[in-house]
Amino acid sequence: MIIHGAEIGYVKTTFYICPSVLPLVIIIVYENYHCLRSSTWDDGELQDDWSDLVEDIADQDLSGKKVALFGCGDSEGYGDTFCDAVGILKEELSNSGCTFVGAISKDGYEYEASRAEEGGKLVGCCLDEDNQDDLTDERIDRWVEAVKSAL
């Protein structure tokens, strides 16, 4: 299952521009893994499409399910809440029994703070199409490898 929310399309666009994502999408669709995506909106909030949905998902028993997280943020304009939506998704699902996969190194990222950072890593793929779009393919590749190695 792949669920996403996006106001202006960066999340949707970045998911499809990198060829290394296709095998991951096939794995997710056919092996019943879950990929949740959201852009960070306003001052570190989940995108509006998630308002009721995240609670519904969190109420599910996801024991044995693997969940990969993916999102976009603005590290310069909102450096103190960079990709917070990715972290919020993880926080909201933390008691659902699922296992999160796809944490990647924060090396090469420039931001002040992020709820997506945990233990020196980012809990999912965090992209900045506003300021660091030249790093998108590399970041997606690293994330895809991290997810695939956990599956």
N, C-alpha and C positions, 0 to 999 in steps of 0.2 A: 504494500500500500504506500502510495506517495501522496502526501497532503501538503499543500502550500498555501500561503497567503501573500499577496503582494499588491501594493497600491499602484506602483509605476512600472512594474515589469522587470526590474533587475534580477529578482530571484528566479523567475521563469526563464529569462534569457540566459543567464549564466549557467543554468543547469543543462542547457542544450548545446552550448557553444564548444564544449570540450569533448573530443572524441572518446576519451577514456571513461566518460560517464556511461556510455551505452552498455558495456558489460555489467556495470553496477545496477542499472535500471532493470536489466533482464534478471539478475539475481534477485533483486527486491520483488519484482512481480511474480516470479515463478517459485521462489523459495519462502515466501511469506515473511519477509523482513519489512521493516517500516522505515521510511525516510520522511522526516518532518522538516519543513522549511518555512522560514518567516523572515521578512525584512524587519528591521528595528524602526519603529515609527515614533515621531515626536521626540520626547526626552527619555528614550530607553524603554519603550512599550512594545508589546506584541502588536502585530498588524491586526486591524479590526476584524478580519475574517475569523480569527482565533477566539474571539471573546467568549463564546459559548462552547465551541468545539473542544478547546483544551480541557475544560472541566469534564466533558463527556468522555474523552479519551482517558483522562487520569482516573476516572471511576472504573475503567475496565481492568480486568485481571490480565496483565501483560506478561505474566511469568513465563519465562522461556523465550520471549520475543526479544529480538535485537533491534535497537532503534538507532539510526544515524541522524544527526542533526546538521542543518545547513542554513545559512542565512547571509544577509547583506547588511552593511552599515556604512557610516560615514566617519572615518577615523579623524578627520580634521574638523569638520563642523560639529560633530557630536563625539569627540574623543573621550569624554568621560562616561559615555554610555554605548561604546562601540559594540555592535552586535549583541546587545543585551537580550534581544528576543531569543537568541539561541540558548542563552543561559536560563532564561525564564521557562522555555519549553522543558529543559532538563529539570529545573526545580519543580515544575508542576507535575511532572511524571515520575518524580523520584520515589514515590511510594507505590507505584503501579506494579512493581515486580520485574520490569524490563531491564535489560542490560544495554547500556549505551556503548556504541562502537564509533570509531572514527575520530578520536581525539588526536590532535596534531600539535606540533611544536608552535609556539608563538614567535619563534625566530623570524625576523623580517617584517613583523607587524609593528606599527607605530600608533599607539593610542594611549590615553591616560588611564582608563579603567574599563573593565568589561565584566559583566556577570557571566559571560561565556568562558572566562578564564578560571581554571581550577587546577591547582597543583603545578603551575608553570606551563600548562598546556591549554589550548582551546578545546572545548568539549565537542566541537564540530567544525565544519568548514565555514570560515568567516571571510567574506569577500567585501572589498571596498571598490565598487565600480565608479565612484565619484573621483577618487584620488589615486588609486593604485590598480587600475584596470590592467596595466601591463603585467601584473603578478597573478591575475585570475587563473590562467591555464595551469601555471605551476602549482598554485594552491589547491586547485581542484584535483590535479594529479596526485598530490601528496595525500589529500583526504581520501580519494578513491582507493589508493593503496592501503591506507590505514583501515578502511572499512573492509576491503576484501580480505586482508590478513586476519581480521577478527571473525569472518564468516566461515 
